[in-house]
Amino acid sequence: MAEHPGPLTLSGDEVEIRLGMYEENRPHFNHKPLHNSRVFLNFHRIFGEPGSPNYDVFLVAHTQGGALHYIGSLSFFSVRPKNPDNNEGMNLKIKIESPIKELLGQEASKRDNLTLQIKPQDQANEPIPIEVEFIFLCCIPQEQ
């Protein structure tokens, strides 16, 4: 439905990213299809060193004056560096529930992209960078 082509580096600071929406998927953002579907925010091909802080992910609702709405958290406990034995990396996904699904639809109807804010839960003395190669939002329709 929408993607941030990456790469993205998380290094202990707050980061704001935009997920560009695919025009052909815009109809899926209306209330009924999203309400009756499973929606996931996927973080793919993650590389780094264990010990990175956990991060919270928020939807920035521009339709509500930039209000932040919590989507979920990312923990990189099992992350490993990119090397010949680990060229696929780690993948994480966050299931998006109501009312965030409805907010996604509101944002998509008014904007060309969805804005996410990713904030570390803790401040590290020596930041441990995490590389995320690709982030995307997907919708899996419920069978009727």
N, C-alpha and C positions, 0 to 999 in steps of 0.2 A: 504494500500500500504506500509506503514512504521509506526513504533511506537517507542515511548519511554515509557517503562513500568512503570516508576515512582517508587515511588513518587518523586516529585520535590518540593523543598521549595524555594520560592522567598522571600528574606528578605532585599531587597533594594540594592543588589549588582548585578553586571553583571553575567550572568550564560550562559554557553555554554552546549548544550545537543546534543546528537546524536539520530537520528531516524533510527533504524535498519530496513532495507528493507526486506520484505518477498520475497524470491526467486521466488515464483510462480507469483508474481505481477510485476516482472521486465519488462516483455514485455509491460505493460501499461505505462511505463515511456518514451517510444519512442515518437518522436515529434507528429505524427498524433493523436494517442489516447489522449494525454494530451491536445493538441490544441483544440480538439473537445469535451472536457469534462469539467465538473465543478469540481474544485479541492478545498478541504477545509482542513485547519489545525485545529484540534479539541482539546480543552482543557476540560477534563471531571473530574467531582467530585472535584470541587474547594471549599476549606473551608478557613475561616479566619475572620478577623475583618475589617469592613469598615475603610477607611482611608489609605489603602495601596497605594503607588504610582502606577501610570499607568506604563505599560511596553511597549516598542517597540520590535517587533520580526523581526529578520533579517535572511536571508539565507546566510551562509558562503560559497561562491563559491570557492572551492579549485581549480577548473579548471581555475579560473581567479586569482590565486595567493592569495586566501583568502579574496577577495573583499566581502564586506557586501552589501546585497541587501534587502531593506525594504520590508517586507511582510505585516505588519499591526500592530495594537496596541491592548493591553488588558487593560480593565478598570474593576476594582473589586468593583464598587460602591455598588452593591447589595449583596456582599458576606456575609455569616454568618458562625459562628463557627459550627463545627460538634457536633451534639447532637441528642438525640432520635427523636426530632421533625424535624431535618434537617440531615438525614443520606445519602441523595443523592447529596447534594451540588449544586453548580452552574455549568453550562456548558457554554463555549464560543467557537465560531468558527470564523475563519478568511477565507474569500473567497480569493483564490489565483488567480490572473489575469496574463495575459501575460505582460511582458516577463519573469516573475518569473516562470511560468509553464514550459517554454522552458529551463530555467536554471536548474530546478529540473531534467529534462530529461538528460541534459548534466552531472550533478553530478551523477545521478543514473547509467549512462553508464560507469563511471570511478571508482566508489567507492562502498563500501558495506553499507554505511550509508549516511544520509544527516545530515549536521551540522547546528544547529540553534543557534543564539546568542540572548539572551533576556536581554534587558537593561532597567533599570528604567528611566523614564522621569525626575524625580526629586529626589533629595537626601533628605531623611527624617532624622530628628534629632534622632528619636527613631524608628527604622524599625519595621514595622508591618508585620509579616510573613504571607505568603499565601501558602497553601498546594495545589498542583495539583497532583491528584492521577494517571492520565493517559493522555498521549498526543499521538495523531495519525493523520496521513495524509490519506485522502480518496479521491477517484476519482469516480465521478458519470458520466458515459458515456452519451452523448447526444443521444437521439433517432434519428435514421436516417430516 
